[in-house]
Amino acid sequence: MPASVEEKLKAYRKKKEEDRISARRKDALTYLFSLQWLKELLTASPSPETITEEYNSDTNLNSEDKDTSHEADIDNSENNDDTVKDEGYMSWYFFIIKLLLWLVLQAIFVELEFGAVFFIISGFYLMFTNMGKRRQGEASAYSVFNPNCESIDGTLTAQQFENEIRHRNVQR
C-alpha cells in the first residue's frame, strides 16, 4: 500500500534536514582545514557596528543620524564583501603557513611509514578543492550538461568536422 502524503512529507523533511546538517559539517571542515580561521584572526579589523558606535559616541549625533549612518555602513559593508579579493602579501603568508603545515604533516606521516598515502590523499584533496564552480547561467564546456545540450562557441562538432573533411560549405 502506498505511503500517505504525511509520511512522504516527513521523509522528505528528514532527508532535507540530513542534507543541511551534512552541508554544515562540510563547511565547518573546509573552514578548519583551509585555515580560514587563522586568516580571520590575523586580518581582524573592527566591525562596522563598532566603528559606527565609536563615531556616534564621539560626535554626539542624534538618534536619527545614528540610524542612517548605521544603515549606510551596512550597505557599504555588503558592497565591499563582493569586491574584496585576496591580494597582497597576506595571501602569501597564508600560503606559506599552509605549505609549512603540509610539510610537517608529510614528515610525520613518513616517520609513521604512511608518507605515500598522505601524499596521494593530499593530491586528491588539492584536485577536488581547486575544481572551481560555475556561475549561475554559465554554460559548461561539456554540452551534455547544458540545457538542450547546447554547445559553447568554438566547440568542434562531428557534423562540422565531417563537412570540413569533405570540403563542403560550412553551415553556420
C-alpha positions in Angstrom: 0.0 0.0 0.0 1.5 3.4 -0.9 2.6 5.7 1.9 0.4 8.5 2.8 1.3 12.1 1.9 2.2 12.9 5.5 4.7 10.0 5.6 6.2 11.2 2.3 6.4 14.7 3.6 8.0 13.6 6.9 10.6 11.5 4.9 11.3 14.5 2.6 11.8 16.8 5.6 14.1 14.3 7.3 16.2 14.0 4.2 16.4 17.8 3.8 17.5 18.1 7.4 20.2 15.5 6.9 21.4 17.3 3.8 21.5 20.6 5.7 23.5 19.0 8.6 25.9 17.4 6.1 26.4 20.7 4.4 27.1 22.4 7.7 29.7 19.7 8.6 31.4 20.1 5.2 31.5 23.9 5.6 33.0 23.5 9.1 35.7 21.1 7.9 36.5 23.3 5.0 36.7 26.3 7.3 39.0 24.4 9.7 41.3 22.8 7.1 41.6 25.8 4.8 42.9 27.8 7.8 40.3 30.4 7.2 40.0 30.9 11.0 43.7 31.8 11.1 43.3 34.3 8.2 40.4 36.0 10.0 42.4 36.1 13.3 45.4 37.7 11.6 43.4 40.2 9.5 40.8 41.0 12.1 39.5 44.6 11.9 36.9 46.3 13.9 33.3 45.6 12.7 31.3 48.3 11.1 29.0 48.4 14.1 31.9 49.1 16.5 33.2 51.8 14.2 29.8 53.4 14.0 29.2 53.2 17.8 32.6 54.9 18.4 31.9 57.6 15.9 28.5 58.3 17.2 29.6 58.4 20.8 32.4 60.8 19.9 30.3 63.2 17.9 27.1 63.0 19.9 24.8 62.6 16.9 21.1 62.5 17.5 19.2 59.2 17.1 18.0 59.8 13.5 21.6 60.3 12.3 22.7 57.2 14.2 20.1 55.1 12.3 21.0 56.5 8.9 24.8 56.2 9.4 24.4 52.6 10.6 22.3 51.7 7.6 24.8 53.3 5.3 27.7 51.4 6.9 25.8 48.1 6.5 25.1 48.9 2.8 28.8 49.7 2.2 29.9 46.6 4.0 27.7 44.4 1.8 29.1 46.0 -1.3 32.6 45.6 -0.1 32.2 41.9 0.6 31.6 41.2 -3.1 34.7 43.2 -4.2 37.2 42.1 -1.6 39.8 39.9 -3.1 42.8 38.0 -1.7 45.5 40.4 -2.9 48.8 41.5 -1.3 51.3 40.0 0.9 48.9 38.4 3.4 47.8 35.8 0.9 51.5 34.7 0.5 51.8 34.4 4.3 48.8 32.1 4.4 50.1 30.0 1.5 53.5 29.7 3.3 51.8 28.7 6.6 49.7 26.1 4.8 52.8 24.8 2.9 54.8 24.5 6.1 51.9 22.7 7.9 51.7 20.3 5.0 55.4 19.6 5.0 55.4 19.0 8.8 52.5 16.6 8.4 54.2 14.9 5.4 57.3 14.4 7.6 55.2 12.9 10.4 53.5 10.5 8.0 56.8 9.5 6.5 58.0 8.6 10.0 54.8 6.6 10.5 55.5 4.9 7.1 52.3 6.4 5.6 54.1 9.1 3.6 52.9 7.9 0.2 49.3 7.5 1.4 49.4 11.1 2.8 50.9 12.4 -0.4 48.2 10.7 -2.6 45.3 11.8 -0.3 46.6 15.4 -0.2 46.9 15.3 -4.0 43.3 14.2 -4.3 42.3 17.0 -1.8 44.1 19.6 -3.9 42.4 18.4 -7.1 38.9 18.4 -5.6 39.2 21.8 -3.9 40.6 23.5 -7.0 37.9 22.3 -9.4 36.0 25.6 -9.1 32.3 26.3 -9.5 30.4 27.7 -12.5 28.5 30.9 -12.1 24.7 30.9 -12.4 23.8 30.8 -16.1 27.3 30.0 -17.3 27.5 27.2 -19.8 29.5 24.0 -19.2 32.3 23.0 -21.5 30.5 19.7 -21.9 27.4 20.2 -23.9 25.5 17.3 -22.3 25.4 19.3 -19.0 23.8 22.3 -20.7 20.1 22.9 -21.2 19.1 21.4 -24.6 22.6 20.1 -25.0 23.8 23.4 -26.4 27.5 23.7 -27.1 29.6 26.7 -26.3 31.2 28.8 -29.0 34.3 27.3 -30.6 33.2 23.7 -30.0 34.1 21.3 -32.9 31.0 19.2 -33.6 31.0 15.9 -35.5 28.9 17.4 -38.3 31.3 20.4 -38.6 34.3 18.0 -38.7 32.6 15.9 -41.4 31.8 19.0 -43.5 35.4 20.2 -43.3 36.8 16.8 -44.3 34.5 16.6 -47.3 35.2 20.2 -48.3 31.5 21.2 -48.1 30.4 24.7 -47.3 30.3 25.2 -43.6 26.8 25.7 -42.2 26.5 28.4 -39.6 
